[in-house]
């Protein structure tokens, strides 16, 4: 029997299969080329983070309704650990990489 947070994670992926399939392709490219794909990763990743937060809220609201408010934080952390197992670079969404330019000096 799967734990509740694992069950919600699996349901989240299944319910949003096409979105996560698209994100997986970008994620695998991002692993290889973070510098050039950061902007795209931020944009597309923001949509995935919204889905993740929505399912995290669903999971935690069910626990709070049952009267286990103190347990909610732990459950949320476990859910996010499950996300990070699949997407270790999920926390890189939103990173702003400053672009710098080296000016050529003529002597």
C-alpha distances in whole Angstrom, upper triangle without the diagonal:
4,7,9,12,10,9,13,14,13,14,17,18,18,20,23,22,26,27,24,26,29,28,27,30,32,29,30,34,34,32,36,38,37,41,42,38,38,39,37,34,35,36,33,30,31,30,27,27,27,24,22,24,24,20,20,22,20,17,19,21,19,18,22,23,20,23,21,23,24,20,20,22,19,17,19,20,16,16,19,19,16,19,21,19,20,23,25,28,27,29,32,32,35,37,41,42,46,48,51,55,57,61,63,66,69,72
4,6,8,6,6,10,10,10,12,14,15,15,17,20,20,23,24,21,23,26,25,23,27,28,26,27,31,30,29,32,35,34,37,38,35,34,36,34,31,31,32,29,27,28,27,23,23,24,21,19,20,20,16,16,19,17,14,17,19,17,16,20,21,19,22,19,21,21,18,18,19,17,14,16,16,13,12,16,15,12,15,18,16,16,20,21,24,23,25,28,28,31,33,37,39,42,45,48,51,53,57,59,62,66,68
4,6,5,6,9,10,11,12,14,16,17,18,20,21,24,24,21,24,27,25,24,28,29,26,28,31,30,29,33,35,33,37,38,35,34,35,33,30,30,31,29,26,27,26,22,22,22,20,17,18,18,15,14,16,15,11,13,16,14,13,17,18,16,18,16,18,18,14,14,16,13,10,13,13,10,10,14,13,11,14,16,15,17,19,21,24,22,24,27,27,30,32,35,37,41,43,47,50,52,56,58,61,65,67
4,5,5,6,9,10,10,12,14,15,16,18,20,23,22,20,23,26,24,24,27,28,26,28,31,30,29,33,35,33,36,37,34,33,34,32,29,29,30,27,24,25,24,21,20,20,17,15,16,15,12,11,13,11,8,10,13,10,10,14,15,14,16,14,15,16,12,12,14,12,9,11,13,10,9,13,13,11,14,17,16,17,19,21,24,21,23,26,26,28,31,34,37,40,43,46,49,52,55,58,61,64,67
4,5,5,6,9,10,10,12,14,15,17,18,21,20,18,21,23,21,21,25,25,23,25,28,27,26,30,31,29,33,34,30,29,30,29,25,25,26,24,21,21,21,17,16,17,15,12,13,13,10,8,11,10,7,9,12,11,11,14,16,15,17,15,15,16,12,11,12,10,7,8,9,7,5,9,10,8,10,13,13,14,16,17,20,18,19,22,22,25,27,30,33,36,39,42,45,48,51,54,57,61,63
4,5,5,6,9,10,11,12,14,16,16,20,19,16,19,21,20,19,23,24,21,23,26,25,24,28,30,28,32,33,30,29,30,28,25,25,26,24,21,22,21,17,17,18,15,13,15,15,11,11,14,13,10,13,16,15,14,18,19,19,21,18,19,19,16,14,15,13,10,11,12,9,7,10,10,7,9,12,11,12,14,16,19,17,19,22,22,25,27,31,33,37,39,42,45,48,51,54,57,60,63
4,5,5,6,9,10,11,12,14,15,19,19,16,19,22,20,20,23,25,23,24,28,27,27,30,32,31,34,35,31,30,31,29,26,27,27,24,22,23,21,18,18,18,15,13,15,15,11,11,14,12,10,13,15,13,14,17,18,18,20,18,20,20,17,16,17,16,12,13,15,12,10,13,13,10,12,15,15,14,17,19,22,20,22,25,24,27,29,33,35,39,41,44,47,50,54,56,59,62,65
4,5,5,6,9,10,10,12,14,17,16,15,18,20,19,19,22,23,21,23,27,26,26,29,31,29,32,33,29,28,29,27,24,24,24,22,19,20,18,15,15,15,12,10,12,11,7,8,10,9,7,10,12,11,12,15,16,17,19,17,18,19,16,14,15,15,11,11,13,11,8,11,13,10,11,14,15,14,16,18,20,18,20,23,22,24,27,30,33,36,39,42,45,48,51,54,57,60,63
4,5,5,6,9,10,11,12,15,14,12,15,17,15,15,19,20,18,20,23,22,22,26,27,26,29,29,26,25,26,24,21,21,22,19,17,17,16,13,13,14,11,8,11,11,8,9,12,11,9,12,15,14,15,18,20,20,22,20,20,21,18,15,16,15,12,11,12,10,7,9,10,7,7,11,11,10,12,15,17,14,17,20,19,22,24,28,30,33,36,39,42,45,48,51,54,57,60
4,5,5,6,9,10,10,14,14,11,14,17,16,15,18,20,18,20,23,23,23,26,28,27,30,31,27,27,28,25,22,23,23,20,18,20,18,14,15,16,13,11,14,14,10,12,15,13,12,16,18,17,18,21,22,22,24,23,23,24,21,19,20,18,15,15,16,13,11,13,13,10,10,13,13,11,14,17,19,17,20,22,21,24,27,30,32,36,38,41,44,47,50,52,56,59,62
4,5,5,6,8,9,13,13,12,14,17,16,16,20,21,20,22,25,25,25,28,30,29,32,32,28,28,28,26,23,24,24,20,19,19,17,14,15,15,12,11,14,12,9,11,14,11,11,15,16,15,17,20,20,21,23,22,23,24,21,19,20,20,16,16,17,15,12,14,16,13,12,16,16,14,16,19,21,19,21,24,22,25,28,31,33,37,39,42,45,48,51,54,57,60,63
4,6,5,6,8,11,11,9,12,15,14,14,18,18,17,20,22,22,23,26,27,26,29,29,25,24,25,22,20,20,20,17,15,16,13,11,12,11,8,8,10,9,7,9,12,10,11,14,15,15,17,20,20,21,24,22,22,24,21,18,19,19,16,14,16,15,11,12,15,12,10,14,15,13,14,17,18,16,18,20,19,21,24,27,30,33,35,39,42,45,48,51,54,57,60
4,6,5,5,9,9,7,9,12,11,11,14,16,15,17,20,20,20,23,25,24,27,27,23,23,24,21,18,19,19,16,14,16,13,10,12,13,9,9,13,12,10,12,15,14,14,17,19,19,21,23,24,25,27,26,26,27,24,21,22,21,18,17,18,16,13,13,15,12,10,13,13,11,12,16,17,15,18,20,18,21,24,27,29,33,34,38,40,43,46,49,52,55,58
4,5,5,9,10,9,10,13,13,13,16,18,18,19,22,23,23,26,27,27,30,30,26,26,26,24,21,23,22,18,18,19,16,13,16,16,12,12,16,14,12,15,17,15,16,19,20,20,22,24,25,26,28,27,27,29,26,23,24,24,20,19,21,19,16,17,18,15,14,17,17,14,16,19,21,18,22,23,22,25,27,30,32,36,37,41,43,46,50,52,55,58,61
4,6,9,9,9,11,14,14,15,18,19,19,21,23,24,25,28,29,28,31,30,26,26,26,23,21,22,21,18,17,18,14,12,15,14,10,12,14,12,10,14,15,14,15,18,19,18,21,23,23,24,27,26,26,28,26,23,24,24,21,19,21,20,16,18,20,17,15,19,19,16,18,21,22,19,22,24,22,24,27,30,32,36,37,41,43,47,50,52,56,59,62
4,6,5,6,9,10,11,12,15,16,16,18,20,20,22,25,25,25,27,26,23,23,22,20,18,19,17,14,14,14,11,9,12,12,8,10,13,12,11,14,16,15,16,19,20,20,23,25,25,27,29,28,28,29,27,24,24,25,21,20,21,20,17,17,19,16,14,17,18,15,16,19,19,17,20,21,19,21,24,27,29,32,34,37,40,43,46,48,52,55,58
4,6,5,6,9,10,10,12,14,15,16,19,19,21,23,24,24,27,26,22,23,23,20,18,20,18,15,15,16,13,11,14,15,11,13,16,15,14,17,19,18,19,22,23,23,25,28,28,29,32,30,30,32,29,26,27,26,23,22,23,21,18,18,20,17,15,18,18,14,15,19,19,17,21,22,20,23,25,28,30,33,34,38,40,43,46,48,52,55,58
4,5,5,6,9,10,11,13,14,16,17,18,20,22,23,23,26,24,20,21,21,18,17,18,17,13,14,16,13,11,15,15,12,14,18,17,16,19,21,20,22,25,26,26,28,30,31,32,35,34,33,34,32,29,29,29,26,24,25,24,21,21,22,19,17,19,20,16,16,20,20,18,21,22,19,22,25,27,28,32,32,36,38,41,44,46,50,52,56
4,5,5,6,9,10,11,12,14,16,16,18,21,21,20,23,22,18,18,18,15,13,15,13,10,10,12,9,8,11,12,10,12,15,14,14,17,19,19,20,23,24,25,27,29,30,31,33,32,31,32,30,27,27,27,24,22,23,23,19,18,20,18,15,17,18,15,14,18,17,15,18,18,16,18,21,23,25,28,29,33,35,38,41,44,47,50,53
4,5,5,6,9,10,10,12,14,14,16,18,19,19,22,21,17,18,18,15,13,15,14,10,10,12,10,7,11,12,10,11,14,14,14,16,19,18,19,22,23,24,26,28,29,30,32,31,30,31,28,25,25,25,22,20,21,20,17,16,17,15,12,14,15,11,11,15,15,13,16,17,15,18,20,23,24,28,29,32,35,38,41,43,47,50,53
4,5,5,7,9,10,11,13,14,16,18,19,19,22,21,17,18,19,16,14,17,16,12,12,15,13,11,14,16,14,14,18,18,17,20,22,22,22,25,27,27,29,31,32,34,36,34,34,34,32,29,29,28,26,24,24,23,20,19,20,17,15,16,16,13,13,16,16,15,19,19,17,20,22,25,26,29,30,33,35,38,41,43,47,50,53
4,5,5,7,9,10,11,12,15,16,17,17,20,18,14,16,16,12,11,14,13,9,11,13,11,10,14,15,14,15,18,19,19,21,23,23,24,27,28,29,31,33,34,35,37,36,35,36,33,30,30,30,27,25,25,25,21,20,21,19,16,18,18,14,13,17,16,15,18,17,15,18,20,22,23,26,27,30,32,35,38,40,44,47,50
4,5,5,6,9,10,10,12,14,15,14,17,16,13,13,14,11,9,11,11,7,7,11,9,8,11,13,12,13,16,17,17,18,21,22,22,25,26,28,29,31,32,34,35,33,32,33,31,28,27,27,25,22,22,22,19,17,18,17,13,14,15,12,10,13,12,11,14,14,12,15,17,19,20,24,25,28,30,33,36,39,42,45,48
4,5,5,6,9,10,11,13,14,14,18,17,14,15,16,13,11,14,14,11,10,14,13,10,13,16,14,14,18,19,18,20,23,23,23,26,28,29,30,32,33,34,36,34,33,34,31,28,27,27,25,23,22,21,19,17,18,16,13,13,13,10,9,12,12,11,15,15,14,17,18,21,22,25,26,29,31,34,37,39,43,46,49
4,5,5,6,9,10,11,13,13,16,15,12,14,15,12,11,14,14,11,12,15,15,13,16,18,17,18,21,22,22,23,26,27,27,29,31,32,33,35,37,38,40,38,37,37,35,32,31,31,29,26,26,25,22,21,21,19,16,17,17,13,12,15,14,14,17,16,15,18,19,21,21,25,25,28,30,33,36,37,41,44,47
4,5,5,6,9,10,10,10,13,12,9,10,12,8,7,11,11,8,9,13,13,12,14,17,16,17,20,21,21,23,25,26,27,29,31,32,33,35,37,38,40,37,36,36,34,31,30,30,28,26,25,25,22,20,21,19,16,16,17,14,12,14,12,12,15,13,12,15,16,18,18,21,21,25,27,29,32,34,38,41,44
4,5,5,6,9,10,9,13,13,9,10,12,10,7,11,12,10,9,13,13,11,13,16,16,15,18,20,20,21,24,25,25,27,29,30,31,33,35,36,38,35,34,34,32,29,27,27,25,23,22,22,19,17,17,16,13,13,13,10,8,10,8,9,12,11,10,14,14,17,17,21,21,25,27,30,33,35,38,41,44
4,5,5,7,9,10,13,13,11,13,15,13,11,14,16,13,13,16,17,15,17,20,19,19,22,24,23,24,27,28,28,30,32,33,34,36,38,39,40,38,37,36,34,32,30,29,28,26,24,24,22,19,19,18,15,14,14,11,10,11,10,12,15,13,14,17,17,19,19,23,23,26,28,30,33,35,38,41,44
4,5,5,6,8,11,10,8,11,13,11,10,13,15,13,13,17,17,16,18,21,21,21,24,26,25,26,29,30,30,32,35,36,37,38,40,42,43,40,39,39,37,34,33,32,31,28,27,27,25,22,22,21,18,17,18,15,13,14,12,14,16,14,14,17,16,18,17,20,20,23,25,27,30,32,35,38,41
4,5,5,5,8,8,6,7,10,9,7,11,13,11,11,14,16,15,16,19,20,19,22,24,24,24,27,29,29,30,33,34,35,37,39,40,41,38,37,37,35,32,30,30,29,26,25,25,23,20,20,20,17,15,16,14,11,12,9,11,13,10,11,13,13,14,14,17,18,20,23,25,28,30,34,37,39
4,6,6,10,11,9,10,14,13,10,13,16,15,13,17,18,17,18,21,21,20,23,25,25,25,28,30,29,31,33,35,35,37,39,40,41,38,37,36,34,32,30,29,28,26,24,24,22,19,19,19,16,14,14,13,10,10,8,11,13,11,12,15,14,16,15,19,19,22,24,26,30,31,35,38,40
4,6,9,10,9,11,15,14,12,16,18,17,16,20,21,20,21,24,24,24,26,29,28,29,32,33,33,34,37,38,39,40,43,44,45,42,41,40,38,36,33,33,32,29,28,27,26,23,23,22,20,18,18,16,14,13,12,15,16,14,15,18,16,18,16,19,19,21,23,25,28,29,33,35,38
4,6,6,6,8,12,11,11,14,16,15,15,18,20,19,21,24,24,24,26,29,29,29,32,34,34,35,38,39,40,41,43,45,45,43,41,41,39,36,34,34,33,30,29,29,27,24,24,24,21,19,20,18,15,15,12,15,16,13,14,16,14,15,13,16,15,18,19,21,25,26,30,32,35
4,6,5,6,9,10,8,11,14,14,13,16,18,18,18,21,22,22,24,26,27,27,29,31,31,32,35,37,37,38,41,42,43,40,38,38,36,34,31,31,31,28,26,27,25,22,22,22,19,17,19,17,14,13,10,12,13,10,11,12,11,12,10,13,13,16,18,20,24,26,29,32,35
4,6,6,9,10,10,12,14,15,15,18,20,20,20,23,25,24,26,29,30,29,32,34,34,35,37,40,40,41,43,45,45,43,41,40,39,36,34,34,33,30,29,30,28,25,25,26,23,21,22,21,18,17,13,15,15,12,13,13,11,10,8,10,10,12,14,17,20,22,26,29,32
4,6,8,9,10,12,13,14,15,17,19,20,21,23,25,25,26,29,30,30,32,35,35,36,38,40,41,42,44,46,47,44,42,42,40,38,35,36,35,32,31,31,30,26,27,27,24,22,24,22,19,19,15,17,17,14,14,14,13,12,10,12,11,13,15,18,21,23,26,29,32
4,6,5,6,9,10,11,11,14,16,16,17,20,21,21,23,25,26,27,29,31,32,33,35,37,38,39,41,43,43,41,39,39,37,35,33,33,32,29,28,29,27,23,24,24,21,19,21,19,16,16,13,14,15,11,11,12,11,11,11,13,13,16,18,21,24,26,30,32,36
4,6,5,6,9,10,10,12,14,15,15,18,20,19,21,24,25,25,27,29,30,31,33,35,36,36,39,40,41,39,37,36,35,32,30,30,30,27,25,27,25,21,22,23,19,18,20,19,15,15,11,12,12,9,8,8,7,8,8,11,11,15,17,20,24,26,29,33,36
4,5,5,6,9,10,11,13,14,15,17,19,20,21,23,25,25,27,29,30,31,33,35,36,36,39,41,41,39,37,37,36,33,31,32,31,27,27,28,26,23,24,25,21,20,23,21,17,18,14,14,14,11,9,8,9,8,9,11,11,15,18,21,24,26,30,33,36
4,5,5,6,8,10,11,12,14,16,17,18,20,22,23,24,26,28,29,30,32,34,35,36,38,40,41,39,37,37,36,33,31,32,30,27,27,28,25,22,24,24,20,20,22,19,16,17,14,13,15,12,10,10,11,11,12,15,15,19,21,24,27,29,33,36,39
4,6,5,5,8,10,10,11,14,15,15,17,19,21,21,23,25,26,27,29,31,32,33,35,37,38,36,34,34,32,29,28,28,27,24,23,24,22,19,20,20,16,16,18,16,12,14,10,10,11,8,6,8,9,11,12,15,16,20,22,25,28,31,34,37,40
4,6,5,6,9,10,10,12,14,15,16,18,20,20,22,24,25,26,27,30,31,31,34,36,36,34,32,32,31,28,26,27,26,23,22,24,21,18,20,20,17,16,19,18,14,15,11,10,10,8,5,5,7,9,11,14,15,19,22,25,28,31,34,37,41
4,6,5,7,9,10,11,14,15,16,18,20,20,22,24,25,26,28,30,31,32,34,36,37,35,33,34,32,29,28,29,27,24,24,25,23,20,22,22,18,19,21,19,16,18,15,13,13,12,8,8,11,11,14,16,17,21,24,27,30,32,36,39,42
4,5,6,7,9,10,11,13,15,16,18,19,21,22,23,25,26,28,30,31,32,34,36,34,32,33,31,28,27,28,26,23,23,24,21,18,21,20,16,17,19,17,14,16,13,11,13,12,9,10,13,14,16,19,20,24,26,30,32,35,38,41,45
4,5,5,6,9,10,10,12,14,15,16,18,20,21,22,24,26,27,28,30,32,33,31,29,30,28,25,23,24,23,19,19,20,18,15,17,17,13,13,16,14,11,13,10,8,10,9,6,8,11,13,15,19,20,24,27,30,33,36,39,42,45
4,5,5,6,9,10,10,12,14,15,16,18,20,21,22,25,26,26,28,30,31,30,28,28,27,24,22,24,22,19,19,21,18,15,18,18,14,15,18,17,14,16,13,10,11,11,7,7,11,13,16,19,21,25,27,31,34,37,40,43,46
4,5,5,7,9,10,11,13,14,16,17,19,20,21,23,25,26,27,30,31,29,28,29,27,24,23,24,22,19,20,21,18,16,19,18,15,16,19,17,15,17,15,12,14,14,10,11,15,17,19,22,24,28,30,34,37,40,43,46,49
4,5,5,6,9,10,11,12,14,15,17,18,20,22,23,24,26,28,29,28,26,27,25,22,21,22,20,17,18,18,15,13,16,15,11,13,15,13,11,14,13,9,12,12,10,12,15,18,20,23,25,29,32,35,38,41,44,47,50
4,5,5,6,8,10,10,12,14,15,16,18,20,21,22,24,26,27,25,23,24,22,19,18,19,17,14,15,16,13,11,14,14,10,12,15,14,11,13,12,8,10,11,8,10,13,16,19,22,25,28,31,35,38,41,44,47,50
4,5,5,6,9,10,10,12,14,15,16,19,20,21,22,25,26,24,23,24,23,19,18,20,18,15,16,18,14,13,17,16,13,15,18,17,15,17,16,12,13,15,12,13,16,19,22,25,27,31,34,37,40,43,46,49,52
4,5,5,6,9,10,11,12,14,15,17,19,20,21,23,25,24,22,24,22,18,19,20,17,14,16,17,13,12,16,14,12,14,17,15,14,17,16,13,15,16,14,15,19,21,24,28,30,33,36,40,42,45,48,52,55
4,5,5,6,9,10,11,12,14,16,17,18,20,22,23,21,20,21,19,16,15,16,14,11,12,13,9,9,12,11,8,11,14,13,12,14,14,11,12,15,13,15,18,21,24,27,29,33,36,39,42,45,48,52,55
4,5,5,6,9,10,10,12,14,15,16,18,20,21,19,18,19,17,14,13,15,13,10,12,13,10,9,13,13,11,13,16,16,15,16,16,12,13,16,14,15,18,21,24,27,30,33,37,40,43,46,49,52,55
4,5,5,6,9,10,10,13,15,15,16,19,20,19,18,20,18,15,15,17,14,12,14,15,12,12,16,15,13,16,19,18,17,19,19,16,17,19,17,18,21,24,27,30,33,36,39,43,46,49,52,55,58
4,5,5,6,9,10,11,13,14,16,17,19,18,17,19,17,13,14,15,12,10,13,13,9,11,14,12,11,15,16,16,16,18,19,16,17,20,18,20,23,26,29,32,34,38,41,44,47,50,53,57,60
4,5,5,6,9,10,11,12,14,16,17,15,14,15,13,10,11,12,9,6,9,10,7,8,12,11,10,13,15,16,16,17,18,15,15,19,17,19,22,25,28,31,34,37,41,44,47,50,53,56,59
4,5,5,6,9,10,10,12,14,15,14,13,15,13,10,11,13,11,8,12,13,10,12,15,15,14,17,19,19,19,21,21,18,18,21,19,20,24,27,30,33,35,39,42,45,48,52,54,58,61
4,6,5,6,9,10,11,13,15,14,14,16,14,11,13,15,11,10,14,14,11,13,16,16,15,18,20,20,20,22,23,20,21,24,22,23,26,30,33,36,38,42,45,48,51,54,57,61,64
4,6,6,7,9,10,11,13,12,12,14,11,9,11,12,8,8,11,11,9,11,14,13,14,17,18,18,19,21,23,19,20,24,22,24,27,30,33,36,39,42,46,49,52,55,58,61,64
4,5,5,6,9,10,11,9,8,10,9,6,8,10,7,7,10,11,10,12,15,15,15,18,20,20,21,22,23,20,20,24,23,24,27,30,33,36,39,42,46,49,52,55,58,61,64
4,5,5,6,9,10,10,9,12,11,8,11,13,11,10,14,15,13,15,18,18,18,21,23,24,24,25,26,23,23,27,25,26,29,32,35,38,41,44,48,51,54,57,60,63,66
4,6,5,6,9,9,10,13,11,9,13,14,11,12,15,15,14,17,19,18,19,22,23,24,25,27,28,25,25,29,27,29,32,35,38,41,44,47,51,54,57,60,63,66,69
4,5,5,7,6,7,9,8,6,10,11,9,10,14,14,13,16,18,18,19,22,23,24,25,26,28,25,25,29,28,29,32,35,38,41,44,47,51,54,57,60,63,66,69
4,5,5,5,5,8,8,7,10,12,11,12,15,16,15,18,20,20,21,24,25,26,27,28,29,26,26,30,28,29,32,35,38,41,44,47,51,54,57,60,63,66,69
4,5,7,8,12,12,10,14,16,14,15,18,19,18,21,23,23,24,26,28,29,29,31,32,29,29,32,31,32,35,38,41,44,47,50,54,57,60,63,66,69,72
4,6,8,11,10,11,14,15,13,15,18,18,18,21,23,23,24,27,28,29,30,31,33,30,30,34,33,34,37,40,43,46,49,52,56,59,62,65,68,71,74
4,6,9,9,10,13,14,14,15,18,19,19,22,23,24,25,28,29,30,31,32,34,31,30,34,33,34,37,40,43,46,49,52,56,58,61,65,67,71,73
4,6,5,7,10,11,10,13,15,15,16,19,20,21,22,25,26,27,28,29,31,28,28,31,31,32,34,37,40,43,47,50,53,56,59,62,65,68,71
4,5,5,8,10,10,11,14,15,16,18,19,21,22,24,25,27,27,28,29,26,26,29,29,30,32,35,38,41,44,47,50,53,56,60,62,66,68
4,6,7,8,9,11,12,14,15,17,18,20,22,23,24,27,27,27,28,26,25,29,29,29,31,34,37,40,43,46,50,52,56,59,61,65,67
4,6,6,6,9,10,11,12,15,16,17,19,20,21,24,24,24,26,24,23,27,27,29,30,34,36,39,43,46,49,52,55,58,61,64,67
4,5,5,6,9,10,10,12,14,15,17,18,20,22,22,23,24,21,21,25,24,25,28,31,34,37,40,43,46,49,52,56,58,62,64
4,5,5,6,9,10,11,12,14,15,16,18,21,21,20,22,19,18,22,22,23,25,28,31,34,37,40,44,46,49,53,55,59,61
4,5,5,6,9,10,11,12,14,15,17,19,20,19,21,19,19,22,23,24,26,29,32,35,38,41,44,47,50,53,56,59,62
4,5,5,6,9,10,11,13,14,15,17,18,19,21,18,18,22,22,24,26,29,32,35,38,41,45,47,51,54,56,60,62
4,5,5,6,9,10,11,12,14,16,16,17,18,15,15,19,19,20,22,26,29,32,35,38,41,44,47,50,53,57,59
4,5,5,6,9,10,10,12,15,15,14,16,14,14,17,18,20,21,25,27,30,33,36,40,42,46,49,51,55,57
4,5,5,6,9,10,11,13,14,14,17,15,15,19,19,22,23,27,29,33,35,38,42,44,48,50,53,57,59
4,5,5,6,9,10,11,12,13,15,13,14,18,18,20,22,26,28,31,34,37,41,43,47,49,52,56,58
4,5,5,6,9,10,10,10,12,10,10,14,14,17,18,22,24,28,30,34,37,40,43,46,49,52,55
4,5,5,6,9,10,9,12,11,11,15,16,19,20,23,25,29,31,34,38,40,43,46,49,52,55
4,5,5,7,9,10,13,11,13,16,17,20,21,25,27,30,33,36,39,41,45,47,50,54,56
4,5,5,6,8,10,8,10,13,13,16,18,22,24,27,30,33,36,38,42,45,47,51,54
4,5,5,5,7,7,8,11,12,16,16,20,22,25,28,30,34,36,40,42,45,48,51
4,6,6,9,10,12,14,16,19,20,23,24,28,30,33,36,38,42,44,47,50,53
4,6,9,9,12,14,15,18,19,23,24,28,29,32,35,37,41,43,46,50,52
4,5,5,9,10,11,15,15,19,20,24,25,29,31,34,37,40,43,46,49
4,6,8,9,11,14,14,18,19,22,24,27,30,32,36,38,41,44,47
4,5,5,8,11,11,14,15,19,21,24,27,29,32,35,38,41,44
4,5,6,9,10,14,16,19,22,25,28,31,34,37,40,43,46
4,5,8,8,12,14,18,20,23,27,29,33,35,38,42,44
4,6,5,9,11,14,17,20,23,26,29,32,35,38,41
4,6,9,11,15,17,20,24,27,30,33,36,39,42
4,6,9,12,15,18,22,25,28,31,34,37,40
4,6,10,12,16,19,22,25,28,31,35,37
4,6,9,12,16,19,22,25,28,31,34
4,6,9,13,16,19,22,25,28,31
4,6,10,13,16,19,22,25,28
4,7,10,13,16,19,22,26
4,7,10,13,16,19,22
4,6,9,12,16,19
4,6,9,13,15
4,6,10,13
4,6,10
4,6
4
